[in-house]
């Protein structure tokens, strides 16, 4: 009996030791290349492919996700109102989904109800936390709409110039260059720095938030060893009141999903909350002087945060197609993967097991890179200078046209095709773009087929 107990005890100890061992990533030849979001991948190629909850959610978590989903679509109205009160008095849009159509990209227009383009503002210099310096009378964002009886801060006029270019083999393509003008400003103000920003997709953000900071910093170190100058953006998080690693937004200027959601309610819709209790127009002539803040209940703000945090990633497609495989090889050979890093592994998270230790394939390093003068907004954002942008994740790229037709690309939607998006790359990406331009038509099409498989 004693020997039997010893054997049982030893066996249990071995199992416990094995259970505590950190999971190791599968070798490339043993993993399913389609699982971009790990266990939180969904197989859907329809217009709804960006809007699914994590498949691993159940019970209470799924109910909170569904509550957040409902709130994400809610249209706000001017106060006072019995339901969804508090819009404005100045704002850019009336709901989350008005900008993030089908949880995807927005439309790069100005002024119309479906517009998902906004204009960030600042003056030269930095605020007390190293962030953009607000413009007196305007803050950090231009609100181009207003409720009845109030005036918008101004309007945006977008114009484009078009120019033809050719690849080495003679095939031509066209680029359009946007120009932005602010008109009908309610208050004269010179010297403003402006930066257009298009609403990006919101799926997969919970997984990116779960990637350890050390892993992101290690990508910066590895890049530097290979001549790639990606660097993190450290930003002030108004929710935690700390300086933290920026992960979200076109310049990685937001550190958390809660910050991103709360700030969008406040700046895009004029909705106050516990973390952003001050109206965006406080101190301005448009202020409504109502004592109704905060206008959004904490439970609803957290539900929307959780909804965004738990949106699944669409699966890759055609992963064994010979043309796609050749395009993947070319993607690496020309250097695209130096910034669009394929694989990350999330941290252990006992509080939210759905995102714990997931091997994901977002094709980003979440770092800032110099993209050249062509894409520059010439406006600093914390440690990001006027030519730096965060590497955009590429997962779901091939479904943009299914979810949001027509698709638009880059921070202001100037690119209408993947070729245009590639051709706008400059700075650190200029060499890779040059190699793309020298490819044969069949190689270019293979690389594009790979991107469309993501």
Order of alpha helices (4+ residues) and beta strands (2+ residues): alpha-beta-alpha-beta-alpha-beta-beta-beta-beta-beta-beta-beta-alpha-alpha-beta-beta-alpha-alpha-beta-alpha-beta-beta-beta-beta-alpha-alpha-alpha-alpha
